[in-house]
Amino acid sequence: MPPVFLCDAMLGGLARWLRAAGYQAEFDVHVQNGELVRRGTEEGKVIVTSDSDILDRYAVQNELVRAIYLPPGLSPIEQLSRVLQDMQLKLRSPRCMDCGGGLEEVEKRTVKEHLPESVKERFEDFFQCPRCRKVYWRGSHWDEIRQKLKWAVGEE
């Protein structure tokens, strides 16, 4: 079973990139360190943090929960690279970058009203998140994201 990540309050950008890489990643800007460690321990989730104080928590010190420390100053894609390589993870099918839902292929006609005119004219393949209903397509932005993801896992 793939890991599920809990990102601390400083790592919202990383949570989005972990989702793009195909992993479930939760992020709450208001979460306190104690709550993050408690949830990671109870729910079996991997904590990702830039707060070195979390490393001093009992559950982390005694390996009751896995925690990955990322030094401040890294870009979200550099953070992603460290996490994926530290855990030896490969890219999976992308998830919704906004909410983490699994993307489903949908017919153009079912999402047409949510698309900009230029997208309606140029693209035929679409994906939608069943949770938040966001629509995705394989345009130049998709290609740029895939290139960054490949770099993060050391494929480029």
N, C-alpha and C positions, 0 to 999 in steps of 0.2 A: 504494500500500500504506500503511495507517495506521501511524503511529509506534508503537514499543514503548518503554516508559519503564522506567528504572532509578531507583528512588527511594532516596535515601540513608537512613542509619539513623534519622534524625529524622522521616521522612515516611511512616510506616506508614499513617496516616489518609488521606493523599493517595492512596496506592496503591489503597486501597479505593474511594475516590471516582472515580478514573480508571477503574477496572473498571466501576463503576456507569454511567459515561458511555460505556462500550463499548470501552475501550482496554485493551490488555495492559499491566500494570504489575507489575514485580517489586520486592520489598522483602525485605531481610534485615537484621535489627537488628545483626548482627555484621559486616557488610561493611566493609572498610577502604577509605579513599579511593582508594588506588592500584588496588585490585581493581575498584572501581566504574568508574574511568576506563578501565582496561584492557578490561573487558568492554564498556563503551559503545563504545569505539573498534573493537574486534575484531568485535563483533556488530552494529554499526550502530544502537545503541539511544540514545535521548535520556536524558541524565542530568538528574535534577531534584534540586536540593540546597539546603539552608539553611546549608551550610558554605562560607564564602567562600574557604577554602584550596583547594578544588577548582578554583576559577577560575584559580589560579596554576599549575596543572599544564600541562606542555608540550602535551599533546594538546588541551586546551581552548583554551589561548592561540593555538595554530596552527590552530584550527578543524578538527582531525581528528575531533572528536566534538562533537556539539551538547550544550550544557549550559544549563539554565535555573536561575537563582538566585532563590530565594524568601527574602525577609527573614524572620528569626524573628519570632514573635508573630502570624502570620496563622492563622486557623482553617483546618481542612482544606478547607472549601468555598471560602474566599477563595483558598487555594492553587490549588485546581482551576480557579477562574475565571481566575486569572493564566496558568496553563499553557494552557488552552483558547484564551483570547483571544490570547496571545502567538503561538501556533502556528496561529491561525485555524481551529480544529477545531470540528466540529459534533458533536452528540450522535449516538451510534450505538446499536445494540441492546445492552442491558446484558449484562455478563458477571458471573460469580459474584464477589461482593465478597470472598469468603474466599480463593479460589485463582486466580481469573481465567479459569476455564474458560468456554466458551460455553454459554449456557443453551439447553436444548431443551424444547419444549412436551411435556408428558406427560399421560397420562390419569390422572384422579383415583384410579382403582382400583389403579394401579401404585405410588402413593406414600402411600396411605391410612394405612398403619401408621406413617408418619413424621409424621403431622399431629396437632396438638392437636384435641380434640373440637369446640371452637368453630369451628375452621377447616373441619373436615369438614362441618359443618352449613351454613356460610355461603358457601363458595366452590366454584367448579367448574373454574376455569382454573388450571393449575399448570405450573411450569417446574422443571427439575432440572439441576444441573450434572453432566455425565457423569464429571468428574474426581473431585470430592469427595462427590458424591451429595446435596449440600444441596438442599432443596426451597424454592421461592419461590412466592408467589401475590400477586395484585393486591389487597391490602388497603389499609388507611389508611397503613401504613408505606411501601408502594410509592408511593402518591400523594405523600407527603411528600418522598420521595427525588426523584421526578420534578420536583416544584416547585423543589427546591434545585438540581437539574441545570439546569433552564431559567434560573434566576437566574444560574448560573455562566457560561452562554453568552450572557447579555444578552437573553434572551427575556422576562424578567419584570421 
